[in-house]
Amino acid sequence: MRSSGPEDAPPLVLLPGIGSPGLTFSQNVAELATRFRVHAVDIHDHGRSVEREDGPVKDMADFVHW
């Protein structure tokens, strides 16, 4: 997950589609971070996210747990 903006600003979570990294939002984060604490999440192992310790994500239930 990448975070930008003032730590005391209201949070805004950006969720890319499966298979896309949080960098998908790179062109929008600078403007959004002037008003929000922006958190761009990486889904599964794309971008900088780390694989779960209990094994790979195989289905929707695993994504929810992760």
PDB file of N, H, CA, C and O in Angstrom:
ATOM      1  N   MET A   1       0.850  -1.164   0.000  1.00  0.00           N
ATOM      2  CA  MET A   1       0.000   0.000   0.000  1.00  0.00           C
ATOM      3  C   MET A   1       0.903   1.236   0.000  1.00  0.00           C
ATOM      4  O   MET A   1       1.936   1.276   0.668  1.00  0.00           O
ATOM      5  N   ARG A   2       0.491   2.215  -0.748  1.00  0.00           N
ATOM      6  H   ARG A   2      -0.348   2.183  -1.290  1.00  0.00           H
ATOM      7  CA  ARG A   2       1.198   3.492  -0.778  1.00  0.00           C
ATOM      8  C   ARG A   2       0.293   4.549  -0.158  1.00  0.00           C
ATOM      9  O   ARG A   2      -0.899   4.600  -0.460  1.00  0.00           O
ATOM     10  N   SER A   3       0.845   5.383   0.697  1.00  0.00           N
ATOM     11  H   SER A   3       1.814   5.342   0.942  1.00  0.00           H
ATOM     12  CA  SER A   3       0.056   6.425   1.357  1.00  0.00           C
ATOM     13  C   SER A   3       0.673   7.781   1.096  1.00  0.00           C
ATOM     14  O   SER A   3       1.895   7.932   1.091  1.00  0.00           O
ATOM     15  N   SER A   4      -0.190   8.777   0.878  1.00  0.00           N
ATOM     16  H   SER A   4      -1.183   8.655   0.883  1.00  0.00           H
ATOM     17  CA  SER A   4       0.243  10.148   0.587  1.00  0.00           C
ATOM     18  C   SER A   4      -0.722  11.120   1.236  1.00  0.00           C
ATOM     19  O   SER A   4      -1.863  10.773   1.542  1.00  0.00           O
ATOM     20  N   GLY A   5      -0.255  12.328   1.441  1.00  0.00           N
ATOM     21  H   GLY A   5       0.672  12.610   1.193  1.00  0.00           H
ATOM     22  CA  GLY A   5      -1.101  13.378   1.980  1.00  0.00           C
ATOM     23  C   GLY A   5      -0.911  13.540   3.472  1.00  0.00           C
ATOM     24  O   GLY A   5      -0.242  12.729   4.111  1.00  0.00           O
ATOM     25  N   PRO A   6      -1.509  14.605   4.038  1.00  0.00           N
ATOM     26  CA  PRO A   6      -1.362  14.888   5.469  1.00  0.00           C
ATOM     27  C   PRO A   6      -1.925  13.754   6.318  1.00  0.00           C
ATOM     28  O   PRO A   6      -3.008  13.240   6.039  1.00  0.00           O
ATOM     29  N   GLU A   7      -1.192  13.369   7.344  1.00  0.00           N
ATOM     30  H   GLU A   7      -0.312  13.786   7.571  1.00  0.00           H
ATOM     31  CA  GLU A   7      -1.621  12.256   8.193  1.00  0.00           C
ATOM     32  C   GLU A   7      -2.916  12.546   8.936  1.00  0.00           C
ATOM     33  O   GLU A   7      -3.623  11.614   9.320  1.00  0.00           O
ATOM     34  N   ASP A   8      -3.248  13.833   9.151  1.00  0.00           N
ATOM     35  H   ASP A   8      -2.674  14.590   8.839  1.00  0.00           H
ATOM     36  CA  ASP A   8      -4.472  14.168   9.871  1.00  0.00           C
ATOM     37  C   ASP A   8      -5.651  14.470   8.943  1.00  0.00           C
ATOM     38  O   ASP A   8      -6.720  14.854   9.418  1.00  0.00           O
ATOM     39  N   ALA A   9      -5.474  14.302   7.627  1.00  0.00           N
ATOM     40  H   ALA A   9      -4.605  13.990   7.241  1.00  0.00           H
ATOM     41  CA  ALA A   9      -6.546  14.542   6.659  1.00  0.00           C
ATOM     42  C   ALA A   9      -7.505  13.355   6.632  1.00  0.00           C
ATOM     43  O   ALA A   9      -7.134  12.259   7.052  1.00  0.00           O
ATOM     44  N   PRO A  10      -8.739  13.553   6.142  1.00  0.00           N
ATOM     45  CA  PRO A  10      -9.671  12.425   6.034  1.00  0.00           C
ATOM     46  C   PRO A  10      -9.083  11.349   5.107  1.00  0.00           C
ATOM     47  O   PRO A  10      -8.473  11.676   4.090  1.00  0.00           O
ATOM     48  N   PRO A  11      -9.265  10.082   5.455  1.00  0.00           N
ATOM     49  CA  PRO A  11      -8.705   9.009   4.623  1.00  0.00           C
ATOM     50  C   PRO A  11      -9.505   8.785   3.344  1.00  0.00           C
ATOM     51  O   PRO A  11     -10.722   8.965   3.314  1.00  0.00           O
ATOM     52  N   LEU A  12      -8.807   8.396   2.308  1.00  0.00           N
ATOM     53  H   LEU A  12      -7.818   8.250   2.332  1.00  0.00           H
ATOM     54  CA  LEU A  12      -9.409   8.008   1.032  1.00  0.00           C
ATOM     55  C   LEU A  12      -8.669   6.762   0.567  1.00  0.00           C
ATOM     56  O   LEU A  12      -7.455   6.801   0.371  1.00  0.00           O
ATOM     57  N   VAL A  13      -9.384   5.666   0.389  1.00  0.00           N
ATOM     58  H   VAL A  13     -10.371   5.635   0.548  1.00  0.00           H
ATOM     59  CA  VAL A  13      -8.782   4.400  -0.022  1.00  0.00           C
ATOM     60  C   VAL A  13      -9.078   4.167  -1.494  1.00  0.00           C
ATOM     61  O   VAL A  13     -10.235   4.196  -1.912  1.00  0.00           O
ATOM     62  N   LEU A  14      -8.022   3.936  -2.286  1.00  0.00           N
ATOM     63  H   LEU A  14      -7.082   3.913  -1.946  1.00  0.00           H
ATOM     64  CA  LEU A  14      -8.155   3.661  -3.712  1.00  0.00           C
ATOM     65  C   LEU A  14      -7.884   2.180  -3.951  1.00  0.00           C
ATOM     66  O   LEU A  14      -6.821   1.674  -3.593  1.00  0.00           O
ATOM     67  N   LEU A  15      -8.842   1.490  -4.554  1.00  0.00           N
ATOM     68  H   LEU A  15      -9.706   1.902  -4.846  1.00  0.00           H
ATOM     69  CA  LEU A  15      -8.724   0.059  -4.807  1.00  0.00           C
ATOM     70  C   LEU A  15      -8.699  -0.202  -6.311  1.00  0.00           C
ATOM     71  O   LEU A  15      -9.708   0.003  -6.986  1.00  0.00           O
ATOM     72  N   PRO A  16      -7.569  -0.648  -6.845  1.00  0.00           N
ATOM     73  CA  PRO A  16      -7.506  -0.949  -8.274  1.00  0.00           C
ATOM     74  C   PRO A  16      -8.183  -2.288  -8.563  1.00  0.00           C
ATOM     75  O   PRO A  16      -8.465  -3.064  -7.650  1.00  0.00           O
ATOM     76  N   GLY A  17      -8.438  -2.544  -9.833  1.00  0.00           N
ATOM     77  H   GLY A  17      -8.210  -1.913 -10.575  1.00  0.00           H
ATOM     78  CA  GLY A  17      -8.970  -3.847 -10.219  1.00  0.00           C
ATOM     79  C   GLY A  17      -7.939  -4.932  -9.989  1.00  0.00           C
ATOM     80  O   GLY A  17      -6.742  -4.652  -9.917  1.00  0.00           O
ATOM     81  N   ILE A  18      -8.396  -6.171  -9.873  1.00  0.00           N
ATOM     82  H   ILE A  18      -9.368  -6.399  -9.932  1.00  0.00           H
ATOM     83  CA  ILE A  18      -7.493  -7.296  -9.670  1.00  0.00           C
ATOM     84  C   ILE A  18      -6.507  -7.359 -10.825  1.00  0.00           C
ATOM     85  O   ILE A  18      -6.898  -7.278 -11.990  1.00  0.00           O
ATOM     86  N   GLY A  19      -5.241  -7.504 -10.503  1.00  0.00           N
ATOM     87  H   GLY A  19      -4.923  -7.570  -9.557  1.00  0.00           H
ATOM     88  CA  GLY A  19      -4.195  -7.560 -11.519  1.00  0.00           C
ATOM     89  C   GLY A  19      -3.568  -6.213 -11.801  1.00  0.00           C
ATOM     90  O   GLY A  19      -2.643  -6.118 -12.608  1.00  0.00           O
ATOM     91  N   SER A  20      -4.059  -5.159 -11.144  1.00  0.00           N
ATOM     92  H   SER A  20      -4.810  -5.236 -10.488  1.00  0.00           H
ATOM     93  CA  SER A  20      -3.499  -3.819 -11.331  1.00  0.00           C
ATOM     94  C   SER A  20      -2.851  -3.361 -10.034  1.00  0.00           C
ATOM     95  O   SER A  20      -3.375  -3.642  -8.956  1.00  0.00           O
ATOM     96  N   PRO A  21      -1.731  -2.667 -10.113  1.00  0.00           N
ATOM     97  CA  PRO A  21      -1.093  -2.170  -8.893  1.00  0.00           C
ATOM     98  C   PRO A  21      -1.701  -0.850  -8.444  1.00  0.00           C
ATOM     99  O   PRO A  21      -2.449  -0.213  -9.186  1.00  0.00           O
ATOM    100  N   GLY A  22      -1.373  -0.450  -7.227  1.00  0.00           N
ATOM    101  H   GLY A  22      -0.766  -0.967  -6.624  1.00  0.00           H
ATOM    102  CA  GLY A  22      -1.807   0.852  -6.721  1.00  0.00           C
ATOM    103  C   GLY A  22      -1.281   2.002  -7.563  1.00  0.00           C
ATOM    104  O   GLY A  22      -1.831   3.103  -7.523  1.00  0.00           O
ATOM    105  N   LEU A  23      -0.223   1.757  -8.325  1.00  0.00           N
ATOM    106  H   LEU A  23       0.224   0.863  -8.358  1.00  0.00           H
ATOM    107  CA  LEU A  23       0.323   2.800  -9.205  1.00  0.00           C
ATOM    108  C   LEU A  23      -0.653   3.215 -10.305  1.00  0.00           C
ATOM    109  O   LEU A  23      -0.437   4.221 -10.980  1.00  0.00           O
ATOM    110  N   THR A  24      -1.717   2.450 -10.484  1.00  0.00           N
ATOM    111  H   THR A  24      -1.892   1.633  -9.935  1.00  0.00           H
ATOM    112  CA  THR A  24      -2.752   2.797 -11.458  1.00  0.00           C
ATOM    113  C   THR A  24      -3.248   4.219 -11.221  1.00  0.00           C
ATOM    114  O   THR A  24      -3.639   4.904 -12.166  1.00  0.00           O
ATOM    115  N   PHE A  25      -3.236   4.659  -9.988  1.00  0.00           N
ATOM    116  H   PHE A  25      -2.919   4.103  -9.220  1.00  0.00           H
ATOM    117  CA  PHE A  25      -3.776   5.965  -9.604  1.00  0.00           C
ATOM    118  C   PHE A  25      -2.733   7.076  -9.560  1.00  0.00           C
ATOM    119  O   PHE A  25      -3.031   8.174  -9.091  1.00  0.00           O
ATOM    120  N   SER A  26      -1.533   6.819 -10.032  1.00  0.00           N
ATOM    121  H   SER A  26      -1.291   5.927 -10.413  1.00  0.00           H
ATOM    122  CA  SER A  26      -0.433   7.773  -9.869  1.00  0.00           C
ATOM    123  C   SER A  26      -0.745   9.156 -10.426  1.00  0.00           C
ATOM    124  O   SER A  26      -0.272  10.151  -9.875  1.00  0.00           O
ATOM    125  N   GLN A  27      -1.514   9.251 -11.484  1.00  0.00           N
ATOM    126  H   GLN A  27      -1.898   8.444 -11.931  1.00  0.00           H
ATOM    127  CA  GLN A  27      -1.820  10.565 -12.061  1.00  0.00           C
ATOM    128  C   GLN A  27      -2.841  11.337 -11.239  1.00  0.00           C
ATOM    129  O   GLN A  27      -2.987  12.545 -11.421  1.00  0.00           O
ATOM    130  N   ASN A  28      -3.549  10.663 -10.340  1.00  0.00           N
ATOM    131  H   ASN A  28      -3.431   9.681 -10.193  1.00  0.00           H
ATOM    132  CA  ASN A  28      -4.593  11.312  -9.548  1.00  0.00           C
ATOM    133  C   ASN A  28      -4.187  11.600  -8.114  1.00  0.00           C
ATOM    134  O   ASN A  28      -4.784  12.461  -7.468  1.00  0.00           O
ATOM    135  N   VAL A  29      -3.190  10.901  -7.606  1.00  0.00           N
ATOM    136  H   VAL A  29      -2.706  10.201  -8.131  1.00  0.00           H
ATOM    137  CA  VAL A  29      -2.862  10.975  -6.190  1.00  0.00           C
ATOM    138  C   VAL A  29      -2.393  12.363  -5.772  1.00  0.00           C
ATOM    139  O   VAL A  29      -2.780  12.832  -4.702  1.00  0.00           O
ATOM    140  N   ALA A  30      -1.597  13.019  -6.555  1.00  0.00           N
ATOM    141  H   ALA A  30      -1.283  12.639  -7.425  1.00  0.00           H
ATOM    142  CA  ALA A  30      -1.062  14.331  -6.156  1.00  0.00           C
ATOM    143  C   ALA A  30      -2.192  15.315  -5.840  1.00  0.00           C
ATOM    144  O   ALA A  30      -2.138  16.012  -4.828  1.00  0.00           O
ATOM    145  N   GLU A  31      -3.197  15.374  -6.685  1.00  0.00           N
ATOM    146  H   GLU A  31      -3.241  14.807  -7.507  1.00  0.00           H
ATOM    147  CA  GLU A  31      -4.317  16.290  -6.448  1.00  0.00           C
ATOM    148  C   GLU A  31      -5.157  15.831  -5.254  1.00  0.00           C
ATOM    149  O   GLU A  31      -5.522  16.642  -4.403  1.00  0.00           O
ATOM    150  N   LEU A  32      -5.461  14.544  -5.193  1.00  0.00           N
ATOM    151  H   LEU A  32      -5.165  13.885  -5.885  1.00  0.00           H
ATOM    152  CA  LEU A  32      -6.272  14.024  -4.087  1.00  0.00           C
ATOM    153  C   LEU A  32      -5.567  14.204  -2.744  1.00  0.00           C
ATOM    154  O   LEU A  32      -6.221  14.450  -1.731  1.00  0.00           O
ATOM    155  N   ALA A  33      -4.251  14.083  -2.731  1.00  0.00           N
ATOM    156  H   ALA A  33      -3.720  13.883  -3.554  1.00  0.00           H
ATOM    157  CA  ALA A  33      -3.477  14.171  -1.488  1.00  0.00           C
ATOM    158  C   ALA A  33      -3.423  15.579  -0.923  1.00  0.00           C
ATOM    159  O   ALA A  33      -2.953  15.767   0.199  1.00  0.00           O
ATOM    160  N   THR A  34      -3.886  16.570  -1.662  1.00  0.00           N
ATOM    161  H   THR A  34      -4.267  16.418  -2.574  1.00  0.00           H
ATOM    162  CA  THR A  34      -3.959  17.926  -1.104  1.00  0.00           C
ATOM    163  C   THR A  34      -5.113  18.046  -0.113  1.00  0.00           C
ATOM    164  O   THR A  34      -5.108  18.936   0.737  1.00  0.00           O
ATOM    165  N   ARG A  35      -6.116  17.145  -0.217  1.00  0.00           N
ATOM    166  H   ARG A  35      -6.121  16.423  -0.908  1.00  0.00           H
ATOM    167  CA  ARG A  35      -7.301  17.205   0.641  1.00  0.00           C
ATOM    168  C   ARG A  35      -7.507  15.959   1.497  1.00  0.00           C
ATOM    169  O   ARG A  35      -8.245  15.997   2.481  1.00  0.00           O
ATOM    170  N   PHE A  36      -6.855  14.849   1.125  1.00  0.00           N
ATOM    171  H   PHE A  36      -6.256  14.818   0.325  1.00  0.00           H
ATOM    172  CA  PHE A  36      -7.082  13.574   1.802  1.00  0.00           C
ATOM    173  C   PHE A  36      -5.765  12.891   2.139  1.00  0.00           C
ATOM    174  O   PHE A  36      -4.722  13.207   1.568  1.00  0.00           O
ATOM    175  N   ARG A  37      -5.830  11.952   3.073  1.00  0.00           N
ATOM    176  H   ARG A  37      -6.677  11.696   3.537  1.00  0.00           H
ATOM    177  CA  ARG A  37      -4.738  10.997   3.298  1.00  0.00           C
ATOM    178  C   ARG A  37      -5.082   9.820   2.383  1.00  0.00           C
ATOM    179  O   ARG A  37      -5.965   9.022   2.694  1.00  0.00           O
ATOM    180  N   VAL A  38      -4.391   9.722   1.275  1.00  0.00           N
ATOM    181  H   VAL A  38      -3.673  10.371   1.022  1.00  0.00           H
ATOM    182  CA  VAL A  38      -4.710   8.752   0.226  1.00  0.00           C
ATOM    183  C   VAL A  38      -3.941   7.455   0.455  1.00  0.00           C
ATOM    184  O   VAL A  38      -2.727   7.465   0.661  1.00  0.00           O
ATOM    185  N   HIS A  39      -4.661   6.353   0.417  1.00  0.00           N
ATOM    186  H   HIS A  39      -5.647   6.345   0.250  1.00  0.00           H
ATOM    187  CA  HIS A  39      -4.072   5.018   0.554  1.00  0.00           C
ATOM    188  C   HIS A  39      -4.389   4.251  -0.729  1.00  0.00           C
ATOM    189  O   HIS A  39      -5.541   3.883  -0.961  1.00  0.00           O
ATOM    190  N   ALA A  40      -3.385   4.011  -1.557  1.00  0.00           N
ATOM    191  H   ALA A  40      -2.449   4.310  -1.369  1.00  0.00           H
ATOM    192  CA  ALA A  40      -3.550   3.245  -2.792  1.00  0.00           C
ATOM    193  C   ALA A  40      -3.100   1.815  -2.510  1.00  0.00           C
ATOM    194  O   ALA A  40      -1.916   1.554  -2.298  1.00  0.00           O
ATOM    195  N   VAL A  41      -4.050   0.907  -2.511  1.00  0.00           N
ATOM    196  H   VAL A  41      -5.011   1.119  -2.684  1.00  0.00           H
ATOM    197  CA  VAL A  41      -3.806  -0.483  -2.128  1.00  0.00           C
ATOM    198  C   VAL A  41      -3.378  -1.302  -3.343  1.00  0.00           C
ATOM    199  O   VAL A  41      -3.911  -1.139  -4.441  1.00  0.00           O
ATOM    200  N   ASP A  42      -2.406  -2.185  -3.123  1.00  0.00           N
ATOM    201  H   ASP A  42      -1.973  -2.317  -2.231  1.00  0.00           H
ATOM    202  CA  ASP A  42      -2.031  -3.171  -4.135  1.00  0.00           C
ATOM    203  C   ASP A  42      -2.840  -4.430  -3.866  1.00  0.00           C
ATOM    204  O   ASP A  42      -2.911  -4.895  -2.728  1.00  0.00           O
ATOM    205  N   ILE A  43      -3.441  -4.977  -4.897  1.00  0.00           N
ATOM    206  H   ILE A  43      -3.383  -4.599  -5.821  1.00  0.00           H
ATOM    207  CA  ILE A  43      -4.225  -6.198  -4.748  1.00  0.00           C
ATOM    208  C   ILE A  43      -3.317  -7.406  -4.964  1.00  0.00           C
ATOM    209  O   ILE A  43      -2.630  -7.503  -5.981  1.00  0.00           O
ATOM    210  N   HIS A  44      -3.321  -8.310  -4.014  1.00  0.00           N
ATOM    211  H   HIS A  44      -3.880  -8.231  -3.189  1.00  0.00           H
ATOM    212  CA  HIS A  44      -2.551  -9.549  -4.032  1.00  0.00           C
ATOM    213  C   HIS A  44      -1.066  -9.241  -4.127  1.00  0.00           C
ATOM    214  O   HIS A  44      -0.541  -8.543  -3.259  1.00  0.00           O
ATOM    215  N   ASP A  45      -0.387  -9.717  -5.112  1.00  0.00           N
ATOM    216  H   ASP A  45      -0.813 -10.284  -5.817  1.00  0.00           H
ATOM    217  CA  ASP A  45       1.067  -9.608  -5.180  1.00  0.00           C
ATOM    218  C   ASP A  45       1.529  -8.623  -6.249  1.00  0.00           C
ATOM    219  O   ASP A  45       2.693  -8.655  -6.648  1.00  0.00           O
ATOM    220  N   HIS A  46       0.642  -7.748  -6.722  1.00  0.00           N
ATOM    221  H   HIS A  46      -0.304  -7.721  -6.398  1.00  0.00           H
ATOM    222  CA  HIS A  46       1.013  -6.771  -7.740  1.00  0.00           C
ATOM    223  C   HIS A  46       1.532  -5.518  -7.046  1.00  0.00           C
ATOM    224  O   HIS A  46       1.002  -5.132  -6.005  1.00  0.00           O
ATOM    225  N   GLY A  47       2.530  -4.891  -7.587  1.00  0.00           N
ATOM    226  H   GLY A  47       2.960  -5.205  -8.433  1.00  0.00           H
ATOM    227  CA  GLY A  47       3.114  -3.713  -6.948  1.00  0.00           C
ATOM    228  C   GLY A  47       3.977  -4.128  -5.771  1.00  0.00           C
ATOM    229  O   GLY A  47       4.795  -5.040  -5.892  1.00  0.00           O
ATOM    230  N   ARG A  48       3.799  -3.459  -4.620  1.00  0.00           N
ATOM    231  H   ARG A  48       3.134  -2.718  -4.522  1.00  0.00           H
ATOM    232  CA  ARG A  48       4.670  -3.706  -3.471  1.00  0.00           C
ATOM    233  C   ARG A  48       4.042  -4.572  -2.389  1.00  0.00           C
ATOM    234  O   ARG A  48       4.670  -4.784  -1.351  1.00  0.00           O
ATOM    235  N   SER A  49       2.838  -5.078  -2.584  1.00  0.00           N
ATOM    236  H   SER A  49       2.328  -4.906  -3.427  1.00  0.00           H
ATOM    237  CA  SER A  49       2.210  -5.892  -1.544  1.00  0.00           C
ATOM    238  C   SER A  49       2.977  -7.187  -1.342  1.00  0.00           C
ATOM    239  O   SER A  49       3.663  -7.670  -2.243  1.00  0.00           O
ATOM    240  N   VAL A  50       2.850  -7.733  -0.162  1.00  0.00           N
ATOM    241  H   VAL A  50       2.292  -7.341   0.570  1.00  0.00           H
ATOM    242  CA  VAL A  50       3.579  -8.945   0.207  1.00  0.00           C
ATOM    243  C   VAL A  50       2.610 -10.123   0.274  1.00  0.00           C
ATOM    244  O   VAL A  50       1.495  -9.990   0.779  1.00  0.00           O
ATOM    245  N   GLU A  51       3.039 -11.267  -0.233  1.00  0.00           N
ATOM    246  H   GLU A  51       3.945 -11.375  -0.643  1.00  0.00           H
ATOM    247  CA  GLU A  51       2.237 -12.494  -0.183  1.00  0.00           C
ATOM    248  C   GLU A  51       1.901 -12.833   1.264  1.00  0.00           C
ATOM    249  O   GLU A  51       2.690 -12.561   2.169  1.00  0.00           O
ATOM    250  N   ARG A  52       0.758 -13.414   1.477  1.00  0.00           N
ATOM    251  H   ARG A  52       0.117 -13.635   0.742  1.00  0.00           H
ATOM    252  CA  ARG A  52       0.354 -13.830   2.824  1.00  0.00           C
ATOM    253  C   ARG A  52       1.307 -14.888   3.350  1.00  0.00           C
ATOM    254  O   ARG A  52       1.858 -15.682   2.587  1.00  0.00           O
ATOM    255  N   GLU A  53       1.492 -14.889   4.662  1.00  0.00           N
ATOM    256  H   GLU A  53       1.043 -14.244   5.281  1.00  0.00           H
ATOM    257  CA  GLU A  53       2.373 -15.875   5.293  1.00  0.00           C
ATOM    258  C   GLU A  53       1.791 -17.281   5.240  1.00  0.00           C
ATOM    259  O   GLU A  53       2.539 -18.259   5.251  1.00  0.00           O
ATOM    260  N   ASP A  54       0.456 -17.396   5.183  1.00  0.00           N
ATOM    261  H   ASP A  54      -0.151 -16.601   5.174  1.00  0.00           H
ATOM    262  CA  ASP A  54      -0.164 -18.724   5.222  1.00  0.00           C
ATOM    263  C   ASP A  54      -0.427 -19.292   3.825  1.00  0.00           C
ATOM    264  O   ASP A  54      -1.205 -20.234   3.678  1.00  0.00           O
ATOM    265  N   GLY A  55       0.210 -18.730   2.810  1.00  0.00           N
ATOM    266  H   GLY A  55       0.842 -17.965   2.929  1.00  0.00           H
ATOM    267  CA  GLY A  55       0.092 -19.291   1.468  1.00  0.00           C
ATOM    268  C   GLY A  55      -0.482 -18.314   0.463  1.00  0.00           C
ATOM    269  O   GLY A  55      -0.910 -17.217   0.822  1.00  0.00           O
ATOM    270  N   PRO A  56      -0.488 -18.714  -0.796  1.00  0.00           N
ATOM    271  CA  PRO A  56      -0.959 -17.824  -1.862  1.00  0.00           C
ATOM    272  C   PRO A  56      -2.475 -17.647  -1.842  1.00  0.00           C
ATOM    273  O   PRO A  56      -3.206 -18.472  -1.295  1.00  0.00           O
ATOM    274  N   VAL A  57      -2.926 -16.559  -2.448  1.00  0.00           N
ATOM    275  H   VAL A  57      -2.332 -15.889  -2.893  1.00  0.00           H
ATOM    276  CA  VAL A  57      -4.349 -16.287  -2.599  1.00  0.00           C
ATOM    277  C   VAL A  57      -4.851 -17.102  -3.793  1.00  0.00           C
ATOM    278  O   VAL A  57      -4.328 -16.986  -4.901  1.00  0.00           O
ATOM    279  N   LYS A  58      -5.875 -17.930  -3.548  1.00  0.00           N
ATOM    280  H   LYS A  58      -6.300 -18.024  -2.647  1.00  0.00           H
ATOM    281  CA  LYS A  58      -6.384 -18.805  -4.612  1.00  0.00           C
ATOM    282  C   LYS A  58      -7.812 -18.497  -5.013  1.00  0.00           C
ATOM    283  O   LYS A  58      -8.210 -18.787  -6.141  1.00  0.00           O
ATOM    284  N   ASP A  59      -8.603 -17.907  -4.101  1.00  0.00           N
ATOM    285  H   ASP A  59      -8.279 -17.671  -3.185  1.00  0.00           H
ATOM    286  CA  ASP A  59     -10.006 -17.653  -4.411  1.00  0.00           C
ATOM    287  C   ASP A  59     -10.484 -16.423  -3.630  1.00  0.00           C
ATOM    288  O   ASP A  59      -9.709 -15.807  -2.899  1.00  0.00           O
ATOM    289  N   MET A  60     -11.768 -16.072  -3.788  1.00  0.00           N
ATOM    290  H   MET A  60     -12.399 -16.573  -4.381  1.00  0.00           H
ATOM    291  CA  MET A  60     -12.308 -14.866  -3.166  1.00  0.00           C
ATOM    292  C   MET A  60     -12.206 -14.921  -1.643  1.00  0.00           C
ATOM    293  O   MET A  60     -11.923 -13.902  -1.012  1.00  0.00           O
ATOM    294  N   ALA A  61     -12.427 -16.071  -1.054  1.00  0.00           N
ATOM    295  H   ALA A  61     -12.656 -16.898  -1.567  1.00  0.00           H
ATOM    296  CA  ALA A  61     -12.315 -16.184   0.406  1.00  0.00           C
ATOM    297  C   ALA A  61     -10.890 -15.858   0.865  1.00  0.00           C
ATOM    298  O   ALA A  61     -10.700 -15.231   1.908  1.00  0.00           O
ATOM    299  N   ASP A  62      -9.893 -16.282   0.088  1.00  0.00           N
ATOM    300  H   ASP A  62     -10.047 -16.791  -0.759  1.00  0.00           H
ATOM    301  CA  ASP A  62      -8.501 -15.946   0.415  1.00  0.00           C
ATOM    302  C   ASP A  62      -8.253 -14.450   0.304  1.00  0.00           C
ATOM    303  O   ASP A  62      -7.529 -13.887   1.125  1.00  0.00           O
ATOM    304  N   PHE A  63      -8.845 -13.784  -0.708  1.00  0.00           N
ATOM    305  H   PHE A  63      -9.433 -14.241  -1.375  1.00  0.00           H
ATOM    306  CA  PHE A  63      -8.687 -12.334  -0.842  1.00  0.00           C
ATOM    307  C   PHE A  63      -9.283 -11.630   0.363  1.00  0.00           C
ATOM    308  O   PHE A  63      -8.688 -10.686   0.883  1.00  0.00           O
ATOM    309  N   VAL A  64     -10.448 -12.072   0.817  1.00  0.00           N
ATOM    310  H   VAL A  64     -10.931 -12.839   0.395  1.00  0.00           H
ATOM    311  CA  VAL A  64     -11.088 -11.459   1.969  1.00  0.00           C
ATOM    312  C   VAL A  64     -10.203 -11.611   3.206  1.00  0.00           C
ATOM    313  O   VAL A  64     -10.021 -10.663   3.971  1.00  0.00           O
ATOM    314  N   HIS A  65      -9.661 -12.805   3.390  1.00  0.00           N
ATOM    315  H   HIS A  65      -9.809 -13.574   2.769  1.00  0.00           H
ATOM    316  CA  HIS A  65      -8.785 -13.057   4.534  1.00  0.00           C
ATOM    317  C   HIS A  65      -7.527 -12.203   4.461  1.00  0.00           C
ATOM    318  O   HIS A  65      -7.098 -11.646   5.471  1.00  0.00           O
ATOM    319  N   TRP A  66      -6.924 -12.093   3.260  1.00  0.00           N
ATOM    320  H   TRP A  66      -7.273 -12.546   2.439  1.00  0.00           H
ATOM    321  CA  TRP A  66      -5.711 -11.325   3.060  1.00  0.00           C
ATOM    322  C   TRP A  66      -5.940  -9.868   3.354  1.00  0.00           C
ATOM    323  O   TRP A  66      -5.017  -9.062   3.238  1.00  0.00           O
TER     324      TRP A  66
END
